[in-house]
Every structure is written in structure tokens, then in C-alpha cells.
């Protein structure tokens, strides 16, 4: 007797997309800033602010549109990146609006410039542009590996963005802005960090085997070959030139630190980290010996209260330290601090002082945890990526984000000299918020490719029907 059995090919099990998880987190990411907005209004005026409804609807609409685009065009992307960016951006808008309501800042602006222009509406507009760019990245960048084709074009574009501020006048001692009539000022370094990460990823993917070779061992470290020191020497020299001609400590640290991080990840050689730290220390000390602007930053870092009444940099650092100290563990409450005394930089470089004073140590730890989660998800994306270019690009973007958070927070808290950079998503600055939304968009595209399940193998015609003969 014979029995004919039909068999079917079972496809790959569909992986969960986690888009509903992202939507639930986005609801909280919008609700928390709206609650903070109401809290500030009640603390400062005793009533709910009139713009709370419009702010909540605007933030919710931008988050909702971004979620729909991710759900459609990046179905398997990491579910935490978009809610985390939305929450940080929303809290930044609330803090900037809170400082806009300060009578002391309003009076100081009128005394200096004859008028006062609130920054929160402009920041909301820049946020909308950033979300639009985030959507554009997901719509146009179908595969992150396309960026590998533009490795050396990225190098040229990054150098152009880093050099062009030298031809514009310095602002507060640093040449990091360019002025465009009708658009205001733009900080090219914010966009350069993304383009530099693309160049480093493409370059190191090709050269990593040569850079990983060691010539000899010294004190437990495998020293690289002399011929392979060329790239790191060139990058080191470029970072020093940026520091000299633009007096921009933050961008030079970010530029060189990003290369060292990606070099270590590509080669797994600890010696590159050691060389990078030594060269950055030598360069910083060398420039600080003759550059007055850097000397002022170092002097304010070492003892801000020694020159508190004679140097503006010392006064800002001193005010920031006192605001952190007065916040205590739980803070004074939103809208009830005095960090606005810092002056014009209160909503930019020193916006962390408002967090430390009004939300206290607990609030600062929660905020830094949010930043840490973005970095962690970026590193997890790098680990999950299936191609070496995607791994290096994800770790490069995450490293750039982490370095920027460190140099800003470290400068404001007095751990390192003040750098003048902006806190991602939180501080006032159109270039920063737009560039960081683009950074999140690229990470989401890489994570979608990494998490997407492999397609099921094509069924074999011979396997569709199997004859089982039984006696």
C-alpha cells in the first residue's frame, strides 16, 4: 500500500516589530514634557500656561508623524530611539520656555540689545525642521550601505564644514558659527560630526587590517607599525588646527576622540587608545600655552572663584556650580530656581544648571540616564548590524553623541574645561537639534536593517510533494 503525503514549506517566523511598544513609549514621551510645562506655569504664575495645549498638540503631532513614518518605512527599527529623542527634545523646549519667562533675563536682554526675543518659539520651529529631516532620512535612505559610496566625498564635505567658520568673526571668543543673511547663524560642526563618522566608517572598513598589525610589544601594549601612524597623526594635526584657528576646544575633542574610538573598535588594539589620549593631552597643553581664550577656560576650570569678579568665564562656571549645589537631592522645583542669573548662556551651554538646580541630583541622574540609553541602543545596533560598515557607522554616531554629552556636561559641572558646545536636544540651538534628529534617523535605519528577519528561502519544487511508500 502506498500513501501520498503533501508537505508544505514553512517560512521564517515573523519577528516582532515592536512598533506598538514605541507608540506606548511615545505617549509617555509627550505627556511628561506637557506635565513639566504645566508645572513651570503653576510655579511661576500660579495658573496653567496659555500655550500648554498648543505645545502639547505640536509635540504630539510631530511625534505621531515620525512614528507613522517609522512604522511604514523602518518596521523593525529599535523601539526606544524615537521616544528617547522626543522626550529629551520636549524637556529642552520646556526648559528654554521656562528661562524665557525670567524677568531678569528679559531685563538684561533689553538693556543689552534694546529688545527681548524669546527662544522657545524658534526652538520649536527648529524641532519641526529636525523631525522633517528625520523623516527625509528614512524616506530617502533605503539602505545605510549606500553611504559607503561617498567615503571620500564625505571627507571633503566635512573638511569644508570645519574650515568655513574660520572666515567669519568670532562669537564669544570662538569661531564656530557662520552667518547667513535671513537665516541667522549656523554651527557647521554639528553636521560635520555625522559626515566625519561616515568617512571614518568607510575608511576604517578598508584599512582596519593594516592598522591592526603590530610591530613590537612595549609594556604590555602592541605598538602599531610606524607607517600606520600616518592617519592618526593627520587627524591629530587637523584637530589641533581647529583648536588654534577657531579656538574651539569642543569640536577638536569630538573630532579626534571620535576617530580614536572608531579606530579601537575596528582594530581591537588598546595601543590606539593610549596613543590617542597621549596625543590629545600633548596637543591641548601645547595650545593652552599660547592661546588666550583656551587659557581663560582652563583658568576658570581650575579655580572659578579666584577670578569670579574679573573674568566672565569664571563667573559662569561659578554660578553653575552654585546652582548645582543649591539644587540638593530633589531640586527646588521647576520654575523656582535662579540659574537664569548665569546670563545669555543659561539656555545654551549652561541649561544643565537649570536641571541640576530645579530637578536636583535625582533629575540630573534621570536625564543622564536618558542620554545613556540612546548611546546603549546605538551600541546594541552596532552589535546587531550584519555588515562591517553598518557596525562602524552605528558605533561612530553613538560615540559622537556620547562624547558631546560628556564634554558639555563635564564642562558645566567643572570636570573638564568649558567647551562651548550644546547639549544634544536639550539646549537652545537650531543646528544642534536638526543634526541630532538626522543622527537618530540614521541609527534607526541601521537598526531596522539589523533587526529585519532574513527572507525565507525559496521553496524547492522537489519538496512540494513527497511519496511515502509503506508496505
Secondary structure, DSSP 8 states (H G I E B T S, - for coil): -EEEEE------------HHHHHHHHHHHHHHHHHHHHHHHHHHHSS--TTHHHHHHHHHHHHHHHHHHHHHH-TTS-SSHHHHHHHHHHHHHHHHHHHHT-HHHHHHHHHHHSS---SHHHHHHHHHHHHHHHHHHHHH-S-GGGGGGGHHHHHHHHHHHHHHGGGS--BTTB---EEETTTEEE-HHHHHHHHHHHHHHHHHHHHHHHHH-EEEEETTEEEE-GGGGHHHHHHHHHHHHHHHHH--HHHHHHHHHHHHHHHHHHH--HHHHHHHHHHHHHHHHHHHTT-HHHHHHHHHHH-TTTTTTT-HHHHHHHHHHHHHHHHTTT-S-TT---GGGG-TTTTTTTHHHHHHHHTHHHHHHHHHHHHHHHHHHHHHHHHH-SSHHHHHHHHHHHHHHHHHHHHHHHHHHTSS-------TTTSS-HHHHHHHHHHHHHHHHHHHHHHS--------GGGSEEEEE--
